[in-house]
């Protein structure tokens, strides 16, 4: 049975990067990484927690569209 929510806790270094305002792109990339992991594990949602076990982000996993193959 697949888990419904994929839970990820930031490492100490990741938490420092997350808190840096100038690294918004990094936050989005980290969120995408966690969502990808959740998708691979068959989860429907994902959550990112900080070092103090405080919820930072919770969202649903989006399904990727299947690639369309062109006729040769």
HELIX and SHEET records of a PDB file:
HELIX    1   1 UNK A   12  UNK A   19  1                                   8    
HELIX    2   2 UNK A   21  UNK A   23  5                                   3    
HELIX    3   3 UNK A   24  UNK A   40  1                                  17    
SHEET    1   A 3 UNK A   5  UNK A   9  0                                        
SHEET    2   A 3 UNK A  45  UNK A  49  1                                        
SHEET    3   A 3 UNK A  55  UNK A  60 -1                                        
END                                                                             
